[in-house]
Amino acid sequence: MNINDRIENYLLKRKEAHLFRQLSVNQMLIDFSSNDYLGLSKSAYIKQQVDIEYNILKTTKSGATGSRLLNGNSSLFEDLEQLLADTHHAEAALLFNSGFDANVGLISTVARPNDVIFYDELVHASIHQGMQLSDAKLVAFAHNDMIDLEEKLKLKAVGQIGFIITESLFSMEGDQPDLQKLADLASNYEVELIIDEAHATGLFGRKGAGLCNVAAIETKCFARVYTFGKAIGSHGAVVVCSQKLKQYLINFSKPFIYSTALETHNLLSVKHSYFYLQSTINQQIKLNNLIFYFKNKFHSLKTKFSLIGDGPIFGILVSGNESCRKIAKHLQENGLDIRPIVAPTVPKGTERLRIILHSYNSKEEIDLLCNLLTDYQ
């Protein structure tokens, strides 16, 4: 067998299992799929502010042209990191090119082969990648199960460096862990707490500071990750942490050291999205009202479908990859951009239609979704 035969064999098996992935273009469907929770990627006001500052800067280049350790750094980077550290109530902040890079760059650098990582079984693929690269001992605990986590923590060797890693809002389940309990366990068992706040960034807490802010555990975390490709409406991510950890990552984190820096427009879009969140909560209020409306509306469908999630991420459980894809196709043919989430992305038997609500959705769009599900045979 040559390489092309092997590739063809893998693709064929994926198609037979109804797991074949393809790129598609959104044909102006009603958005129940994107992570643009607050619509900031579409904000004419933010775009205007970015354009104004870009013209004021009078930069002669649009790209960074190098890593930050070479010639890619600027005062704009330094100022934005200070803004992010202040917003998320941390000593320091370090920008990465994506949430995936941030998790890989953080975890693979701080955890070492003799360490142990206790992680929620449903954490994101980027966390898994970082953990695997660290060569630390990996111990999974049942999803959001603090009792199971504590039983696992009791197995940590005396003097062994350990970490608890989880997310504050899970992207497929739409649920949240008990962050205060996690902080208590980390303190009691002398391990470090790392929280990925990707899907909570901008949606919860003071000025969009996140769920760690709501739970008042920001100072109890070793590090937190906030990403910009969701509610912030841009791209990139930041690790907020101590000054010492920031310097350590600058010196040892390969995804940071060997990546070309983010470009100017990207930095400005993040900056002005954060400024916007500091000045108004209108979009969060709109989103929360729609979440309340959707939950009430879905009551009529409870005999037909099961709903998971607290919002703005929901999952309508449809067992089986093929069945899940069929309902998603039906909804798409009727104008709704709703995607099927199938195994192995989620455990077999928990396949689902992933519903994401946005501040720019309407009650009429939610009505249409529920009516289509009601009538589906």
C-alpha positions in Angstrom: 0.0 0.0 0.0 1.4 3.4 -0.9 0.6 6.8 0.7 -2.3 7.7 -1.7 -3.9 4.3 -1.1 -3.7 4.7 2.6 -5.3 8.2 2.4 -8.1 6.9 0.2 -8.7 4.1 2.6 -9.1 6.5 5.6 -11.4 8.8 3.6 -13.6 5.8 2.5 -13.9 4.6 6.1 -14.9 8.0 7.3 -17.6 8.3 4.6 -19.0 4.8 5.4 -19.2 5.9 9.1 -21.1 9.1 8.1 -18.2 11.1 9.5 -16.8 12.7 6.3 -16.2 16.5 6.8 -16.5 19.0 4.0 -16.0 22.8 3.8 -19.2 24.7 3.0 -20.1 28.4 2.4 -22.9 29.9 4.4 -25.6 30.7 1.8 -27.1 33.6 3.8 -28.9 31.3 6.2 -30.2 32.4 9.6 -27.3 32.1 11.9 -27.7 29.6 14.7 -24.2 28.2 14.2 -21.4 30.8 14.6 -19.6 31.8 17.8 -20.2 35.5 17.1 -22.5 35.6 20.2 -22.8 39.4 20.4 -22.5 40.3 16.7 -19.3 42.3 17.2 -17.7 40.9 14.0 -20.5 42.8 12.2 -20.3 46.0 14.2 -20.1 49.1 12.0 -19.1 51.1 15.1 -16.2 48.9 16.0 -15.0 48.8 12.3 -15.2 52.6 12.2 -13.1 52.9 15.4 -10.5 50.5 14.1 -10.3 52.4 10.8 -9.8 55.7 12.6 -7.0 54.4 14.8 -5.4 52.6 11.9 -5.2 55.8 9.9 -3.8 57.7 13.0 -1.1 55.1 13.4 0.0 55.7 9.8 1.7 52.3 9.7 3.5 51.4 6.5 2.8 47.7 6.8 -0.3 45.6 7.4 1.5 42.5 8.5 3.7 42.0 11.6 6.5 40.6 9.4 8.1 38.6 12.1 7.7 37.0 15.6 7.5 39.3 18.5 10.9 38.3 19.7 12.3 39.5 16.4 10.7 42.6 14.8 7.0 41.8 15.3 6.5 43.5 18.7 5.1 47.1 19.1 3.7 49.4 21.6 0.2 48.4 20.4 0.9 44.8 21.6 2.2 46.1 25.0 -0.8 48.4 25.5 -3.3 45.7 24.5 -1.8 43.2 26.8 -2.1 45.7 29.7 -5.8 46.3 28.8 -6.4 42.6 28.8 -4.6 42.1 32.1 -6.6 44.9 33.7 -9.9 43.6 32.3 -9.3 40.1 33.4 -7.8 41.2 36.8 -4.4 39.6 36.4 -0.8 40.7 36.8 0.1 40.1 33.2 -1.2 39.0 29.8 0.5 37.3 26.8 -1.1 37.3 23.3 -1.2 34.2 21.2 -2.3 33.8 17.6 -5.3 31.6 18.4 -7.1 29.8 21.3 -5.6 26.5 20.0 -2.1 28.0 20.1 -2.7 29.5 23.6 -3.7 26.2 25.1 -1.0 24.2 23.4 1.6 26.9 24.2 0.6 27.2 27.8 0.1 23.6 28.8 2.9 22.0 26.9 5.3 24.5 28.4 4.4 24.5 32.1 3.6 20.8 32.6 6.6 18.4 32.6 7.0 14.6 32.4 6.9 14.0 36.2 3.8 16.2 36.7 0.2 15.1 36.8 -2.8 16.8 35.1 -6.3 16.2 36.2 -8.7 17.2 33.4 -12.4 17.2 32.6 -13.1 14.3 30.2 -14.8 16.8 27.7 -12.1 19.4 27.4 -11.3 20.9 24.0 -8.9 19.2 21.5 -6.4 22.0 22.0 -6.1 21.2 25.7 -5.6 17.5 24.8 -2.9 18.5 22.3 -1.1 20.6 24.9 -1.3 17.8 27.5 0.0 15.2 25.2 3.0 17.3 24.2 3.8 17.9 27.9 4.4 14.2 28.6 2.8 14.7 32.0 0.7 11.9 33.6 -2.9 12.5 32.5 -5.9 11.7 34.7 -9.4 12.3 33.4 -12.3 13.0 35.7 -16.0 12.7 34.9 -17.6 15.8 33.3 -18.1 18.5 35.9 -18.1 15.8 38.6 -16.3 17.3 41.7 -16.7 14.1 43.7 -14.9 12.1 41.0 -12.2 14.8 40.7 -11.5 14.8 44.5 -11.2 11.0 44.5 -8.6 11.3 41.7 -6.8 14.1 43.5 -6.2 11.9 46.5 -3.9 9.8 44.3 -1.4 12.6 43.7 2.0 11.8 45.1 3.3 14.0 47.9 5.4 16.8 46.5 4.3 16.1 42.9 3.4 19.1 40.8 -0.2 18.9 39.6 -2.7 20.8 37.6 -6.5 20.9 37.2 -7.5 21.9 33.7 -11.1 22.6 32.6 -13.3 25.0 30.8 -15.7 27.6 32.3 -18.3 27.1 29.6 -18.2 23.9 27.5 -18.6 24.4 23.8 -20.6 21.3 23.0 -22.5 20.8 26.3 -23.3 24.4 27.0 -22.8 23.9 30.7 -20.5 25.2 33.4 -18.5 23.6 36.2 -18.6 24.6 39.9 -15.7 27.0 39.6 -15.6 27.9 43.3 -15.4 24.2 44.2 -12.6 23.7 41.7 -10.6 26.5 43.3 -11.2 25.0 46.7 -10.0 21.6 45.5 -6.9 23.1 43.9 -6.0 24.8 47.1 -6.7 21.8 49.4 -4.7 19.4 47.2 -2.0 21.9 46.3 -2.4 21.8 42.6 -2.5 24.6 40.0 -5.8 25.6 38.4 -6.0 26.4 34.7 -9.3 27.6 33.2 -10.1 28.0 29.5 -12.7 30.8 29.3 -13.0 30.8 25.5 -16.8 30.7 25.3 -17.4 32.8 28.4 -15.2 35.7 27.2 -17.3 38.9 26.8 -20.5 37.2 27.9 -20.3 37.0 31.7 -18.8 39.0 34.5 -17.9 42.7 34.9 -17.2 44.2 31.5 -17.2 40.7 29.9 -14.4 39.5 32.2 -15.7 35.9 32.2 -17.1 33.3 34.6 -14.0 33.2 36.8 -14.9 36.8 37.5 -18.4 35.9 38.4 -17.2 33.1 40.7 -14.6 35.4 42.2 -11.7 33.0 41.7 -9.5 35.0 39.3 -6.7 35.3 41.8 -6.9 31.6 42.6 -6.1 30.5 39.1 -2.5 29.7 37.9 -3.5 30.8 34.4 -6.6 31.6 32.4 -7.1 31.6 28.6 -9.5 34.1 26.8 -10.1 33.9 23.1 -11.2 36.5 20.6 -12.7 34.4 17.8 -16.1 34.1 19.6 -17.9 36.9 21.4 -15.1 39.4 20.8 -15.7 38.9 17.0 -12.0 38.9 16.0 -9.1 36.4 16.2 -6.4 35.4 18.6 -6.2 34.7 22.3 -4.5 35.7 25.5 -3.1 33.9 28.5 -3.5 35.9 31.7 -1.2 35.0 34.6 1.6 36.2 36.8 4.5 38.3 35.5 6.8 35.4 36.2 4.7 32.9 34.2 4.5 35.4 31.3 8.3 35.7 31.2 8.6 31.9 31.3 6.3 31.5 28.3 8.1 34.2 26.4 11.3 32.2 26.9 10.0 28.6 26.5 6.7 28.4 24.7 7.3 27.4 21.1 4.0 28.4 19.6 4.7 32.0 20.9 8.4 32.1 20.1 8.2 30.7 16.5 4.9 32.3 15.3 4.7 35.5 13.3 2.9 38.1 15.4 -0.7 39.1 14.9 -1.2 42.0 12.4 -2.3 45.5 13.2 -5.9 45.3 12.2 -6.4 42.2 14.3 -5.0 43.9 17.4 -7.1 47.0 16.8 -10.3 45.0 16.4 -9.7 43.2 19.7 -8.9 46.5 21.4 -12.0 48.2 20.3 -14.2 45.2 20.9 -13.0 45.3 24.6 -13.6 49.1 24.7 -17.1 48.5 23.4 -17.8 45.9 26.1 -16.6 48.3 28.7 -19.1 51.0 27.6 -22.3 49.0 27.1 -24.1 45.8 28.1 -26.9 46.2 25.5 -25.9 43.2 23.4 -25.6 40.9 26.5 -29.1 42.0 27.6 -30.5 41.2 24.2 -28.8 37.8 24.2 -30.0 36.9 27.7 -33.6 37.8 26.7 -33.4 35.5 23.7 -32.0 32.7 25.9 -34.9 33.0 28.2 -37.4 33.1 25.3 -35.8 30.0 23.7 -35.9 28.0 26.9 -39.6 28.7 27.4 -40.4 28.1 23.8 -38.7 24.7 23.8 -41.0 23.4 26.6 -43.5 22.3 23.9 -40.8 20.1 22.3 -39.7 18.2 25.4 -41.8 15.2 24.6 -40.0 14.9 21.3 -36.4 16.1 21.9 -34.1 16.5 24.9 -32.3 19.8 25.4 -28.9 20.3 27.1 -27.1 23.5 27.9 -27.8 26.7 29.8 -27.2 29.1 26.9 -26.1 30.7 24.7 -25.0 27.2 23.6 -27.6 24.5 23.5 -27.7 20.9 22.2 -30.8 19.2 20.9 -30.0 15.5 21.3 -30.6 13.3 18.2 -29.1 9.9 18.6 -27.1 8.5 15.6 -24.9 10.3 13.1 -27.2 9.7 10.1 -30.4 10.9 11.9 -28.6 13.9 13.3 -27.3 14.9 9.8 -30.8 14.4 8.3 -32.5 16.8 10.6 -29.7 19.3 10.3 -30.1 19.2 6.5 -33.9 19.6 6.8 -33.4 22.8 8.9 -30.7 24.1 6.5 -33.1 23.6 3.5 -35.6 25.7 5.4 -33.1 28.6 5.9 -31.5 27.9 9.2 -27.7 27.5 9.6 -27.7 24.7 12.2 -24.9 22.1 12.2 -25.0 18.4 13.3 -22.4 17.5 16.0 -21.7 13.8 15.6 -19.5 11.1 17.1 -16.6 11.0 17.7 -16.6 14.8 18.3 -19.2 13.9 21.0 -19.6 10.5 22.6 -21.6 8.0 20.5 -25.3 8.2 21.5 -25.1 11.9 22.4 -25.1 13.3 18.8 -26.9 16.6 18.7 -28.0 19.7 16.8 -25.9 22.5 18.1 -27.9 25.7 18.6 -26.1 28.9 19.3 -28.1 32.0 20.1 -26.9 35.5 19.3 -27.9 39.0 20.2 -28.9 39.6 16.6 -31.3 36.6 16.4 -35.0 37.3 16.7 -37.9 35.7 18.5 -39.4 35.1 15.0 -36.3 33.1 14.0 -36.6 31.0 17.2 -40.3 30.4 16.5 -39.4 29.2 13.0 -36.8 26.8 14.4 -39.2 25.3 17.0 -42.0 25.0 14.4 -39.7 23.1 12.0 -38.7 20.7 14.8 -42.4 20.3 15.8 -43.4 19.3 12.3 -40.4 17.1 11.5 -41.3 13.5 10.9 
